[in-house]
Amino acid sequence: MSLTRTGLLGGTFDPIHFGHLFIAQAVCAKAGLDRVLFMPVGDPSHRAVHATAAHRKAMVELAIAGNQHFAIDDTALEQKGPVYTADTLALVRPKLTNDELYFIAGADALTASRWRRLDEVAAAVARFYVVRREGTLLEEMASVLGDLPADLYQRFEMLDLPLVDISSSVIRERVANDEPIRYLTPDAVVKYIESKRLYRKGNGPD
């Protein structure tokens, strides 16, 4: 029986936007993946969140609805924080015994802060796809990956994709300033943010 080629795309998705969705779709096609699992993180180790795990999960579900190649995985939501990717992969692996795993991340995610146990992450996947982002230098990537053993270093592959210059922080800022966010994220997510009054000034995680 052939293994299912499964991409894993983690993040806070606070909120999810078209940049996330495009990367997932583009890597899925380029790498010949069968599906991409979106893995929202409940309590990330490296950043604060602005909406609760439940809201962020709901927004991911709304955003990926209708795409047969997209699904959601709750592992990193249910994991006790602070959440590290190496621990998440160790938890998800027993649930995906018939899957060959491929990790997907933006270059900025790798260079913005040092990953703990990056060697364990690389060892757990068949390939680690790094999507080049504006402002990330190859020298920075080389510094991050330079200490890995050769067999693990070779699992990393840089992908050049069209830049979709959208960030969750810009969306949150526009909501706080009562500015429109349509066409930055799917309409269903826009309506959810409006109905739940997320990201308004003075709000903590709602």
N, CA, C and O of each residue as an XYZ file, in Angstrom:
824
protein
N       0.845     -1.197      0.000
C       0.000      0.000      0.000
C       0.880      1.246      0.000
O       1.805      1.353      0.805
N       0.597      2.183     -0.896
C       1.412      3.392     -0.970
C       1.069      4.339      0.180
O      -0.065      4.379      0.657
N       2.065      5.089      0.606
C       1.875      6.033      1.693
C       1.223      7.314      1.180
O       1.447      7.720      0.040
N       0.417      7.943      2.030
C      -0.174      9.236      1.716
C       0.874     10.318      1.943
O       1.462     10.409      3.021
N       1.099     11.128      0.929
C       2.084     12.210      1.026
C       1.392     13.424      1.658
O       0.589     14.107      1.024
N       1.731     13.664      2.920
C       1.021     14.654      3.719
C       1.933     15.807      4.108
O       2.968     15.608      4.745
N       1.536     17.018      3.717
C       2.250     18.215      4.148
C       1.687     18.718      5.463
O       0.489     18.613      5.723
N       2.564     19.264      6.284
C       2.167     19.813      7.581
C       2.506     21.301      7.596
O       3.666     21.678      7.430
N       1.497     22.142      7.793
C       1.697     23.586      7.842
C       1.226     24.097      9.194
O       0.026     24.186      9.450
N       2.169     24.427     10.049
C       1.838     24.911     11.381
C       1.853     26.425     11.455
O       2.407     27.096     10.584
N       1.240     26.956     12.499
C       1.243     28.398     12.709
C       0.177     28.799     13.706
O      -0.669     27.990     14.089
N       0.222     30.051     14.121
C      -0.827     30.531     15.022
C      -2.122     30.799     14.251
O      -3.211     30.679     14.810
N      -2.006     31.164     12.961
C      -3.183     31.480     12.139
C      -4.088     32.461     12.879
O      -5.241     32.164     13.192
N      -3.523     33.644     13.148
C      -4.139     34.601     14.069
C      -4.362     35.963     13.394
O      -3.801     36.959     13.851
N      -5.178     36.038     12.301
C      -5.974     34.966     11.711
C      -5.286     34.357     10.480
O      -4.279     34.872      9.993
N      -5.853     33.256      9.998
C      -5.423     32.667      8.732
C      -5.751     33.645      7.603
O      -6.720     34.400      7.692
N      -4.935     33.628      6.535
C      -5.177     34.547      5.423
C      -4.781     33.885      4.103
O      -4.330     32.740      4.078
N      -4.958     34.626      3.010
C      -4.712     34.061      1.685
C      -3.248     33.696      1.463
O      -2.955     32.825      0.643
N      -2.331     34.334      2.165
C      -0.931     33.953      2.049
C      -0.704     32.528      2.513
O      -0.005     31.762      1.849
N      -1.293     32.162      3.658
C      -1.194     30.788      4.154
C      -1.790     29.808      3.150
O      -1.201     28.770      2.847
N      -2.958     30.153      2.644
C      -3.675     29.245      1.746
C      -2.931     29.062      0.428
O      -2.877     27.957     -0.111
N      -2.356     30.151     -0.089
C      -1.610     30.039     -1.343
C      -0.369     29.169     -1.161
O      -0.082     28.316     -2.001
N       0.368     29.378     -0.072
C       1.559     28.559      0.171
C       1.184     27.086      0.238
O       1.857     26.245     -0.358
N       0.118     26.770      0.959
C      -0.311     25.374      1.085
C      -0.652     24.782     -0.274
O      -0.242     23.666     -0.592
N      -1.405     25.532     -1.075
C      -1.821     25.025     -2.387
C      -0.625     24.901     -3.330
O      -0.503     23.909     -4.049
N       0.250     25.895     -3.328
C       1.395     25.894     -4.242
C       2.369     24.773     -3.905
O       2.855     24.087     -4.804
N       2.661     24.578     -2.623
C       3.584     23.507     -2.232
C       2.956     22.149     -2.489
O       3.638     21.214     -2.907
N       1.659     22.036     -2.239
C       0.950     20.785     -2.501
C       1.120     20.378     -3.968
O       1.389     19.216     -4.270
N       0.961     21.338     -4.865
C       1.088     21.054     -6.291
C       2.529     20.795     -6.690
O       2.810     19.841     -7.416
N       3.448     21.637     -6.222
C       4.852     21.546     -6.622
C       5.502     20.262     -6.116
O       6.314     19.655     -6.813
N       5.141     19.851     -4.899
C       5.760     18.676     -4.286
C       4.973     17.391     -4.531
O       5.398     16.311     -4.121
N       3.822     17.510     -5.201
C       3.013     16.333     -5.460
C       2.439     15.702     -4.202
O       2.389     14.479     -4.067
N       2.006     16.565     -3.280
C       1.425     16.068     -2.037
C      -0.029     15.650     -2.250
O      -0.719     16.169     -3.127
N      -0.469     14.717     -1.443
C      -1.873     14.294     -1.494
C      -2.767     15.239     -0.702
O      -3.936     15.431     -1.039
N      -2.209     15.825      0.352
C      -3.002     16.728      1.183
C      -2.061     17.577      2.031
O      -0.876     17.275      2.171
N      -2.621     18.646      2.591
C      -1.908     19.490      3.546
C      -2.758     19.592      4.803
O      -3.938     19.937      4.738
N      -2.158     19.293      5.940
C      -2.823     19.451      7.224
C      -2.418     20.785      7.838
O      -1.233     21.039      8.056
N      -3.385     21.620      8.111
C      -3.139     22.871      8.824
C      -3.128     22.561     10.316
O      -4.051     21.932     10.832
N      -2.084     23.004     11.002
C      -1.895     22.654     12.408
C      -1.791     23.926     13.256
O      -0.687     24.368     13.572
N      -2.937     24.518     13.628
C      -2.880     25.705     14.489
C      -2.284     25.371     15.847
O      -2.553     24.311     16.412
N      -1.475     26.281     16.362
C      -0.766     26.077     17.626
C      -1.539     26.746     18.743
O      -1.889     27.922     18.645
N      -1.808     26.002     19.803
C      -2.572     26.552     20.915
C      -1.791     27.547     21.739
O      -2.264     28.656     21.988
N      -0.587     27.163     22.170
C       0.238     28.000     23.039
C       1.654     28.022     22.477
O       2.520     27.290     22.957
N       1.900     28.854     21.467
C       3.210     28.843     20.819
C       4.318     29.288     21.757
O       4.100     30.091     22.665
N       5.513     28.754     21.525
C       6.639     29.059     22.406
C       7.255     30.418     22.110
O       7.940     30.975     22.968
N       7.032     30.965     20.923
C       7.821     32.104     20.468
C       7.021     33.379     20.232
O       7.600     34.397     19.853
N       5.696     33.352     20.447
C       4.936     34.579     20.201
C       3.626     34.571     20.978
O       3.124     33.523     21.385
N       3.087     35.784     21.172
C       1.791     35.912     21.828
C       0.685     35.692     20.804
O       0.886     35.879     19.604
N      -0.485     35.293     21.296
C      -1.641     35.141     20.417
C      -2.695     36.167     20.807
O      -2.713     36.662     21.934
N      -3.568     36.475     19.862
C      -4.544     37.542     20.055
C      -5.987     37.045     20.022
O      -6.897     37.771     20.423
N      -6.206     35.825     19.554
C      -7.523     35.183     19.608
C      -7.325     33.801     20.226
O      -6.249     33.215     20.117
N      -8.351     33.294     20.863
C      -8.233     32.002     21.532
C      -8.013     30.874     20.527
O      -8.243     31.024     19.327
N      -7.562     29.746     21.056
C      -7.352     28.568     20.213
C      -8.643     28.169     19.508
O      -8.621     27.786     18.338
N      -9.771     28.256     20.216
C     -11.056     27.866     19.625
C     -11.414     28.758     18.446
O     -11.880     28.265     17.419
N     -11.206     30.057     18.578
C     -11.504     30.983     17.476
C     -10.567     30.738     16.296
O     -11.001     30.740     15.144
N      -9.296     30.531     16.579
C      -8.339     30.339     15.495
C      -8.599     29.022     14.754
O      -8.442     28.951     13.535
N      -8.990     27.996     15.486
C      -9.367     26.737     14.844
C     -10.593     26.936     13.956
O     -10.632     26.448     12.826
N     -11.580     27.645     14.462
C     -12.802     27.880     13.685
C     -12.495     28.636     12.397
O     -13.066     28.336     11.349
N     -11.596     29.615     12.469
C     -11.257     30.385     11.273
C     -10.520     29.535     10.249
O     -10.742     29.686      9.048
N      -9.640     28.638     10.709
C      -8.959     27.725      9.781
C      -9.977     26.826      9.096
O      -9.917     26.625      7.883
N     -10.907     26.289      9.865
C     -11.924     25.407      9.284
C     -12.740     26.130      8.221
O     -13.038     25.557      7.173
N     -13.101     27.377      8.480
C     -13.855     28.156      7.503
C     -13.023     28.417      6.246
O     -13.534     28.353      5.128
N     -11.739     28.712      6.444
C     -10.877     29.085      5.325
C     -10.597     27.921      4.380
O     -10.477     28.119      3.171
N     -10.492     26.706      4.925
C     -10.108     25.560      4.092
C     -11.300     24.772      3.577
O     -11.136     23.835      2.796
N     -12.496     25.146      4.009
C     -13.697     24.429      3.568
C     -13.793     24.468      2.045
O     -13.604     25.518      1.431
N     -14.086     23.323      1.446
C     -14.251     23.263      0.006
C     -13.014     22.839     -0.751
O     -13.088     22.573     -1.951
N     -11.861     22.769     -0.069
C     -10.644     22.292     -0.728
C     -10.393     20.852     -0.270
O     -10.071     20.615      0.894
N     -10.541     19.907     -1.179
C     -10.437     18.492     -0.819
C      -9.026     18.086     -0.402
O      -8.837     17.024      0.192
N      -8.045     18.917     -0.705
C      -6.659     18.601     -0.353
C      -6.246     19.195      0.983
O      -5.124     18.970      1.437
N      -7.137     19.954      1.622
C      -6.826     20.606      2.895
C      -7.627     19.971      4.027
O      -8.786     19.595      3.852
N      -6.985     19.859      5.196
C      -7.667     19.385      6.404
C      -6.990     20.047      7.602
O      -5.967     20.715      7.456
N      -7.562     19.857      8.771
C      -7.016     20.444      9.987
C      -6.626     19.332     10.949
O      -7.271     18.285     11.001
N      -5.564     19.570     11.706
C      -5.122     18.627     12.727
C      -5.032     19.381     14.053
O      -4.461     20.470     14.117
N      -5.603     18.793     15.118
C      -5.717     19.468     16.417
C      -4.533     19.234     17.349
O      -4.520     19.756     18.464
N      -3.543     18.464     16.917
C      -2.490     18.041     17.838
C      -1.850     19.207     18.578
O      -1.729     19.168     19.802
N      -1.440     20.244     17.854
C      -0.744     21.371     18.480
C      -1.683     22.259     19.285
O      -1.223     23.053     20.106
N      -3.005     22.141     19.066
C      -3.973     22.868     19.874
C      -4.154     22.216     21.239
O      -4.316     22.894     22.254
N      -4.122     20.889     21.242
C      -4.364     20.142     22.474
C      -3.092     19.964     23.304
O      -3.160     19.593     24.476
N      -1.944     20.227     22.701
C      -0.654     20.038     23.345
C      -0.445     21.071     24.449
O      -0.748     22.250     24.262
N       0.066     20.638     25.586
C       0.361     21.574     26.661
C       1.532     22.465     26.258
O       2.540     21.989     25.737
N       1.381     23.764     26.508
C       2.405     24.709     26.086
C       3.514     24.878     27.097
O       3.402     24.420     28.234
N       4.600     25.544     26.682
C       4.802     26.086     25.340
C       5.025     24.981     24.314
O       5.670     23.972     24.601
N       4.481     25.185     23.109
C       4.492     24.161     22.076
C       5.753     24.274     21.220
O       6.085     25.348     20.718
N       6.447     23.145     21.064
C       7.600     23.075     20.175
C       7.305     22.052     19.085
O       6.677     21.023     19.333
N       7.774     22.357     17.862
C       7.446     21.535     16.702
C       7.920     20.099     16.857
O       7.219     19.172     16.452
N       9.097     19.899     17.434
C       9.617     18.539     17.605
C       8.671     17.701     18.452
O       8.460     16.522     18.168
N       8.100     18.304     19.491
C       7.155     17.574     20.339
C       5.854     17.300     19.588
O       5.270     16.224     19.723
N       5.403     18.272     18.798
C       4.170     18.089     18.029
C       4.318     16.922     17.057
O       3.415     16.092     16.947
N       5.435     16.852     16.360
C       5.646     15.777     15.393
C       5.681     14.415     16.077
O       5.188     13.429     15.528
N       6.259     14.359     17.264
C       6.292     13.090     17.997
C       4.886     12.644     18.381
O       4.609     11.447     18.457
N       3.999     13.607     18.623
C       2.619     13.281     18.974
C       1.781     12.924     17.749
O       0.907     12.059     17.825
N       2.042     13.582     16.628
C       1.222     13.360     15.438
C       1.616     12.090     14.691
O       0.787     11.486     14.011
N       2.870     11.689     14.815
C       3.356     10.537     14.052
C       2.538      9.265     14.295
O       2.214      8.586     13.321
N       2.183      8.900     15.538
C       1.382      7.681     15.745
C      -0.015      7.739     15.121
O      -0.628      6.703     14.864
N      -0.515      8.959     14.878
C      -1.852      9.099     14.276
C      -1.803      9.006     12.759
O      -2.834      8.839     12.108
N      -0.605      9.112     12.197
C      -0.451      9.155     10.742
C       0.508      8.059     10.290
O       1.503      8.326      9.616
N       0.199      6.843     10.667
C       1.112      5.728     10.394
C       1.207      5.381      8.917
O       2.187      4.767      8.494
N       0.212      5.758      8.125
C       0.229      5.471      6.692
C       0.609      6.695      5.856
O       0.339      6.755      4.657
N       1.241      7.669      6.519
C       1.583      8.918      5.847
C       3.095      9.116      5.789
O       3.818      8.769      6.723
N       3.554      9.679      4.682
C       4.915     10.191      4.579
C       4.813     11.692      4.798
O       4.078     12.373      4.083
N       5.542     12.214      5.780
C       5.338     13.587      6.227
C       6.311     14.556      5.573
O       7.495     14.264      5.403
N       5.773     15.726      5.210
C       6.547     16.806      4.608
C       6.201     18.089      5.357
O       5.032     18.467      5.437
N       7.205     18.751      5.899
C       6.936     19.966      6.666
C       7.050     21.181      5.758
O       7.873     21.209      4.844
N       6.216     22.187      6.017
C       6.184     23.414      5.223
C       6.328     24.609      6.164
O       5.601     24.717      7.152
N       7.263     25.502      5.857
C       7.433     26.705      6.681
C       7.994     27.829      5.829
O       8.692     27.588      4.844
N       7.684     29.053      6.213
C       8.280     30.210      5.565
C       9.698     30.406      6.072
O      10.007     30.079      7.218
N      10.555     30.940      5.219
C      11.938     31.175      5.620
C      12.019     32.104      6.827
O      12.911     31.966      7.665
N      11.087     33.047      6.914
C      11.106     33.976      8.039
C      10.838     33.261      9.358
O      11.364     33.658     10.398
N      10.023     32.208      9.324
C       9.730     31.454     10.545
C      10.977     30.748     11.061
O      11.145     30.576     12.268
N      11.844     30.342     10.150
C      13.068     29.649     10.553
C      14.140     30.606     11.042
O      14.942     30.248     11.904
N      14.165     31.811     10.507
C      15.245     32.729     10.836
C      14.891     33.731     11.934
O      15.783     34.321     12.545
N      13.595     33.926     12.189
C      13.186     34.931     13.178
C      13.597     34.534     14.588
O      13.960     35.388     15.396
N      13.541     33.247     14.882
C      13.966     32.763     16.204
C      14.509     31.351     16.043
O      14.058     30.589     15.187
N      15.481     31.016     16.880
C      16.107     29.706     16.795
C      15.117     28.601     17.157
O      14.442     28.675     18.183
N      15.038     27.587     16.314
C      14.174     26.449     16.590
C      14.871     25.494     17.547
O      16.042     25.161     17.366
N      14.154     25.064     18.548
C      14.687     24.022     19.420
C      14.596     22.668     18.723
O      13.558     22.320     18.160
N      15.675     21.916     18.763
C      15.704     20.538     18.251
C      15.279     20.463     16.788
O      14.473     19.616     16.403
N      15.841     21.375     15.975
C      15.551     21.363     14.544
C      15.982     20.048     13.915
O      15.378     19.591     12.945
N      17.032     19.436     14.470
C      17.490     18.141     13.947
C      16.424     17.070     14.111
O      16.269     16.211     13.243
N      15.680     17.113     15.225
C      14.612     16.135     15.446
C      13.459     16.358     14.465
O      12.853     15.403     13.978
N      13.167     17.628     14.183
C      12.110     17.951     13.220
C      12.484     17.406     11.847
O      11.676     16.752     11.187
N      13.724     17.682     11.420
C      14.174     17.219     10.106
C      14.170     15.703     10.021
O      13.831     15.139      8.981
N      14.545     15.040     11.104
C      14.603     13.578     11.101
C      13.224     12.946     11.016
O      13.088     11.796     10.600
N      12.188     13.706     11.415
C      10.827     13.159     11.464
C      10.094     13.276     10.146
O       9.001     12.727     10.003
N      10.672     13.989      9.162
C       9.975     14.225      7.901
C      10.834     13.774      6.727
O      12.059     13.689      6.823
N      10.155     13.486      5.609
C      10.877     13.095      4.398
C      11.525     14.299      3.737
O      12.585     14.184      3.121
N      10.878     15.466      3.868
C      11.372     16.686      3.245
C      10.861     17.867      4.047
O       9.742     17.841      4.560
N      11.679     18.900      4.155
C      11.290     20.125      4.839
C      11.332     21.242      3.794
O      12.405     21.680      3.379
N      10.144     21.695      3.376
C      10.054     22.728      2.352
C      10.061     24.109      3.003
O       9.236     24.410      3.866
N      11.000     24.932      2.576
C      11.135     26.293      3.101
C      10.749     27.261      1.990
O      11.385     27.287      0.936
N       9.716     28.049      2.221
C       9.239     29.007      1.226
C       9.976     30.322      1.422
O       9.899     30.938      2.486
N      10.685     30.741      0.397
C      11.462     31.970      0.484
C      10.535     33.156      0.705
O       9.485     33.263      0.070
N      10.929     34.045      1.609
C      10.139     35.239      1.917
C      10.975     36.491      1.690
O      12.200     36.464      1.809
N      10.307     37.575      1.366
C      10.980     38.845      1.147
C      11.769     39.244      2.398
O      11.243     39.207      3.510
N      13.027     39.623      2.203
C      13.835     40.094      3.324
C      14.617     39.016      4.033
O      15.405     39.319      4.929
N      14.422     37.756      3.658
C      15.185     36.669      4.274
C      16.373     36.351      3.380
O      16.201     36.036      2.203
N      17.570     36.429      3.930
C      18.784     36.222      3.160
C      19.202     34.766      3.197
O      18.977     34.067      4.185
N      19.814     34.312      2.111
C      20.317     32.944      2.055
C      21.352     32.706      3.147
O      21.460     31.602      3.680
N      22.119     33.756      3.480
C      23.129     33.619      4.525
C      22.486     33.311      5.878
O      23.037     32.566      6.687
N      21.311     33.899      6.107
C      20.595     33.623      7.357
C      20.147     32.171      7.409
O      20.258     31.519      8.448
N      19.641     31.663      6.290
C      19.220     30.265      6.235
C      20.412     29.337      6.444
O      20.314     28.337      7.155
N      21.526     29.674      5.827
C      22.726     28.849      5.967
C      23.176     28.792      7.415
O      23.645     27.757      7.889
N      23.032     29.903      8.108
C      23.405     29.944      9.520
C      22.509     29.045     10.364
O      22.977     28.363     11.276
N      21.211     29.053     10.046
C      20.251     28.237     10.802
C      20.500     26.750     10.578
O      20.419     25.951     11.511
N      20.803     26.387      9.336
C      20.903     24.970      8.972
C      22.329     24.437      9.041
O      22.548     23.232      8.913
N      23.289     25.315      9.240
C      24.688     24.933      9.099
C      25.181     23.870     10.055
O      26.117     23.136      9.737
N      24.568     23.778     11.222
C      25.037     22.818     12.230
C      24.412     21.434     12.078
O      24.759     20.516     12.821
N      23.503     21.274     11.132
C      22.841     19.980     10.967
C      23.761     18.975     10.287
O      24.571     19.361      9.444
N      23.654     17.696     10.633
C      24.380     16.662      9.889
C      23.977     16.687      8.417
O      22.869     17.104      8.079
N      24.872     16.243      7.550
C      24.652     16.346      6.103
C      23.363     15.669      5.665
O      22.656     16.191      4.804
N      23.043     14.505      6.246
C      21.847     13.789      5.800
C      20.570     14.548      6.146
O      19.582     14.458      5.417
N      20.579     15.290      7.246
C      19.413     16.090      7.621
C      19.386     17.416      6.856
O      18.317     17.883      6.464
N      20.537     18.011      6.648
C      20.625     19.254      5.877
C      20.024     19.065      4.487
O      19.369     19.964      3.960
N      20.248     17.907      3.905
C      19.781     17.640      2.551
C      18.264     17.468      2.462
O      17.706     17.435      1.365
N      17.611     17.359      3.594
C      16.151     17.239      3.563
C      15.461     18.588      3.373
O      14.265     18.642      3.088
N      16.212     19.670      3.530
C      15.642     21.005      3.376
C      15.698     21.426      1.916
O      16.714     21.248      1.245
N      14.590     21.989      1.431
C      14.526     22.461      0.060
C      13.872     23.836      0.028
O      12.748     24.010      0.500
N      14.587     24.813     -0.534
C      14.038     26.158     -0.681
C      13.131     26.213     -1.903
O      13.492     25.714     -2.969
N      11.980     26.804     -1.758
C      11.036     26.957     -2.861
C      10.820     28.442     -3.145
O      10.566     29.225     -2.231
N      10.922     28.812     -4.390
C      10.610     30.175     -4.805
C       9.176     30.210     -5.312
O       8.856     29.613     -6.339
N       8.321     30.910     -4.588
C       6.920     31.055     -4.981
C       6.604     32.537     -5.119
O       7.286     33.368     -4.519
N       5.586     32.882     -5.894
C       5.174     34.286     -5.940
C       4.869     34.800     -4.538
O       4.213     34.120     -3.748
N       5.342     35.988     -4.239
C       5.169     36.547     -2.908
C       3.746     37.074     -2.729
O       3.298     37.939     -3.481
N       3.048     36.548     -1.735
C       1.738     37.071     -1.345
C       1.963     37.850     -0.061
O       2.027     37.274      1.025
N       2.081     39.148     -0.192
C       2.545     39.985      0.914
C       1.381     40.357      1.840
O       0.912     41.495      1.862
N       0.940     39.366      2.593
C      -0.119     39.549      3.582
C       0.413     39.020      4.905
O       1.105     38.002      4.938
N       0.096     39.700      5.980
C       0.480     39.191      7.297
C      -0.707     39.280      8.247
O      -1.567     40.152      8.114
N      -0.737     38.369      9.199
C      -1.811     38.388     10.197
C      -1.779     39.676     11.011
O      -2.827     40.199     11.390
N      -0.584     40.187     11.280
C      -0.483     41.408     12.090
C      -1.112     42.603     11.375
O      -1.726     43.456     12.016
N      -0.962     42.667     10.059
C      -1.598     43.750      9.292
C      -3.117     43.627      9.362
O      -3.818     44.628      9.513
N      -3.619     42.411      9.253
C      -5.067     42.200      9.342
C      -5.574     42.639     10.718
O      -6.579     43.342     10.818
N      -4.880     42.226     11.767
C      -5.307     42.620     13.123
C      -5.292     44.139     13.281
O      -6.200     44.721     13.875
N      -4.249     44.770     12.741
C      -4.135     46.224     12.851
C      -5.269     46.919     12.103
O      -5.821     47.907     12.586
N      -5.612     46.409     10.937
C      -6.699     47.019     10.165
C      -8.029     46.850     10.882
O      -8.844     47.772     10.900
N      -8.257     45.681     11.471
C      -9.498     45.490     12.238
C      -9.558     46.473     13.406
O     -10.589     47.099     13.651
N      -8.439     46.600     14.123
C      -8.396     47.509     15.274
C      -8.669     48.951     14.868
O      -9.216     49.732     15.646
N      -8.279     49.298     13.634
C      -8.487     50.666     13.128
C      -9.783     50.808     12.337
O     -10.031     51.827     11.693
N     -10.613     49.746     12.402
C     -11.900     49.747     11.711
C     -11.728     49.949     10.205
O     -12.489     50.690      9.582
N     -10.725     49.285      9.624
C     -10.464     49.329      8.188
C     -10.827     47.989      7.566
O     -10.740     46.966      8.245
N     -11.234     47.957      6.293
C     -11.687     46.707      5.682
C     -10.563     45.696      5.500
O      -9.418     46.067      5.242
N     -10.897     44.418      5.635
C      -9.928     43.334      5.440
C     -10.386     42.357      4.365
O      -9.767     41.310      4.177
N     -11.457     42.686      3.662
C     -11.912     41.804      2.585
C     -10.817     41.687      1.525
O     -10.134     42.664      1.215
N     -10.658     40.492      0.976
C      -9.645     40.129     -0.014
C      -8.256     39.910      0.586
O      -7.307     39.627     -0.146
N      -8.125     40.037      1.901
C      -6.899     39.616      2.584
C      -7.057     38.217      3.149
O      -6.083     37.487      3.329
N      -8.302     37.859      3.425
C      -8.630     36.551      3.984
C     -10.004     36.162      3.425
O     -10.754     37.044      3.008
N     -10.355     34.878      3.404
C     -11.653     34.489      2.837
C     -12.826     35.209      3.493
O     -12.777     35.559      4.672
N     -13.879     35.423      2.709
C     -15.047     36.145      3.214
C     -15.620     35.511      4.477
O     -16.078     36.218      5.374
N     -15.595     34.179      4.552
C     -16.144     33.511      5.731
C     -15.353     33.878      6.986
O     -15.920     33.988      8.074
N     -14.044     34.067      6.831
C     -13.205     34.471      7.967
C     -13.477     35.929      8.322
O     -13.541     36.282      9.500
N     -13.637     36.771      7.315
C     -13.982     38.176      7.567
C     -15.264     38.264      8.390
O     -15.331     39.002      9.374
N     -16.277     37.507      7.982
C     -17.557     37.535      8.694
C     -17.419     36.998     10.114
O     -18.058     37.499     11.040
N     -16.584     35.981     10.279
C     -16.380     35.415     11.626
C     -15.720     36.451     12.533
O     -16.145     36.645     13.672
N     -14.682     37.115     12.026
C     -14.000     38.140     12.821
C     -14.971     39.243     13.217
O     -14.941     39.724     14.350
N     -15.837     39.644     12.280
C     -16.816     40.694     12.567
C     -17.836     40.231     13.594
O     -18.166     40.965     14.526
N     -18.336     39.004     13.421
C     -19.408     38.527     14.306
C     -18.915     38.287     15.726
O     -19.664     38.480     16.684
N     -17.667     37.870     15.869
C     -17.097     37.607     17.194
C     -16.358     38.809     17.766
O     -15.857     38.772     18.890
N     -16.301     39.883     16.966
C     -15.632     41.119     17.366
C     -14.184     40.857     17.806
O     -13.731     41.360     18.833
N     -13.482     40.067     17.012
C     -12.082     39.766     17.298
C     -11.189     40.937     16.890
O     -11.508     41.700     15.977
N     -10.079     41.054     17.583
C      -8.995     41.990     17.249
C      -9.387     43.458     17.408
O      -8.716     44.341     16.873
N     -10.455     43.718     18.131
C     -10.832     45.106     18.382
C      -9.872     45.722     19.405
O      -9.253     45.003     20.190
N      -9.753     47.027     19.395
C      -8.877     47.703     20.348
C      -9.328     47.403     21.771
O     -10.515     47.442     22.094
N      -8.342     47.103     22.609
C      -8.647     46.828     24.009
C      -8.973     45.384     24.302
O      -9.076     45.003     25.467
N      -9.138     44.567     23.271
C      -9.443     43.156     23.471
C      -8.178     42.365     23.729
O      -7.158     42.575     23.071
N      -8.245     41.450     24.696
C      -7.227     40.425     24.820
C      -7.645     39.250     23.983
O      -8.527     39.389     23.136
N      -7.026     38.060     24.191
C      -7.492     36.877     23.462
C      -8.958     36.619     23.773
O      -9.316     36.401     24.931
N      -9.812     36.642     22.752
C     -11.269     36.494     22.931
C     -11.706     35.060     22.754
O     -12.894     34.758     22.870
